[in-house]
């Protein structure tokens, strides 16, 4: 079975350009190697993304903190130096926070689940990737939003 071709959402290139100007960018995704269009992913994102970490390559999947720790180790940083952007609350946000990373949740207009857990753990909320890029830029440069 051939994986579905990888396609960028509108605005993705501009957001990744903005993020990669202030931080090293990598992907961490829960996919099997059979499901992943890794060549399509690499060809469309290589201008901004330094490396790609599908769960099948790591041996761990989100929300397991070991997945986040493996990426941090690869880049020679602690998880506390990482900013993880994701749209899945349980896998991306809870996983990143439990690993020690800063989390930015792409809400798509959804309300933050689990009451005050997100604010208690300093989770930033962005409507879309463009807003997440702004948060990342502010975090990386230390500027106030």
N, C-alpha and C positions, 0 to 999 in steps of 0.2 A: 504494500500500500504506500503510495506516494503522499508525503505530507502536503497539506494545503499551502499554497504560496504565501510567503510573508508579505504583508502590506502595512505601510505606515498610516496611522491616523492623520488627518489634517492637523497641521501645527506641530507635529512631532519633530521634524527637522529643526525648526526654529528654536524649540524648547531645548533640544539636545545641544544645539550650538551654544545657547546661553549657559547651560549647565557645564558643558565641557570647557568653557572659557575660564571657569573658576574651580573646577574639581575634576578628578579622574572619574570616568563613567564606566560602569560595568553592568551587565544584566545578570540577574539571579532569577531563574524561572523554574517552575515545577512542570517539567515535561519529560517524557521518555525520549530517548534518542530517536526512536522510530517516528514520533509525532513532530519532532523539531525540524523545521526548514532552516538548518543552521547556515547553509550557504546563502540563502536569501537574506537571512538576518544579518550575517556578516557583510554582505555586499551593500546593503542599504544603510547600515549603521556604522561601518568602519571609520568614517570620517570623525565620529564623535565618541565611539565606544571602544575602550581599551581591551576589554575581554568579555567573554560570554560564559556564564556558568549555569548550564541546565542541570537540574537535579540528577539526571542520569550520569553526568560526569562527576559530580561531587559525591554521590552516594548518600546524600542527605537532601531532604526537601523542606521547604518552608512549611510550617513555622518553626521547625527544629533549629534552635540556636546554632547548632553545629554547621548548618548551611551558611549562615551569616559569618561565623567564625572562620570558615574555610576561605571565604572571599577576602576577609580582612587579612588573614595570614598570607594569602597570595600576594597582596599588595604591601605587606610589611607594616600594617597599621593595626591598632586595636579597634574593636568594634565601636568604641566610643568616638572614634574619629570618622565613622561612616554616617552618611545620610542615606536612608533607604526610602525610596518613593514607591508606593504601590496603591492599588485600588481594592485589594482584598483585605478586609479588616483582620480576619483571623490569621491568614497566612503571612501577609506583608507587615501589618502594623504590630500586632501582638508579637509575632516572631521577631521583628526588628527590635522592639523595646526589650523583650526578654533576653536578647543577645547583647544588649547594651548600646545599640545604635540609636541615632535620632531618626524618628519616623515622620514622614509626610504622607498623609492619606489623601488620595484623589477621590473625593467624595461623589463627584458627579451630581451634586445637589442632594445627596442622601444625608440624613441626620446621623450624627456620631452615635454608634451603638454603645451599650454598656455604661450608660450614665456618665459619671465623672471620670471613669478610668482613663480616657484619652487626655483630658486636661490634667489629671493627676500625674501623667507620664509625659507631659509636654509634647503631645502629638500635635503636629501642625496639620491644618486642613486646607486643601486646595481644591477648587472646583474641577480643575483640569490640569494637564501637564504644563501648560504655560504658566499657571499660577504656582505650581510646584517648582518650576524653574526659578521664579522670582524668590520664593522662600529659600531655595538652595543658594542663590546668589547672595541673599542677605546673611544667611548662616555662614557661608564661606568667607565673606568679606567683613563680617562683624558689623554691618550697617543695620540701622533700625528700619523696620518696615513702616 
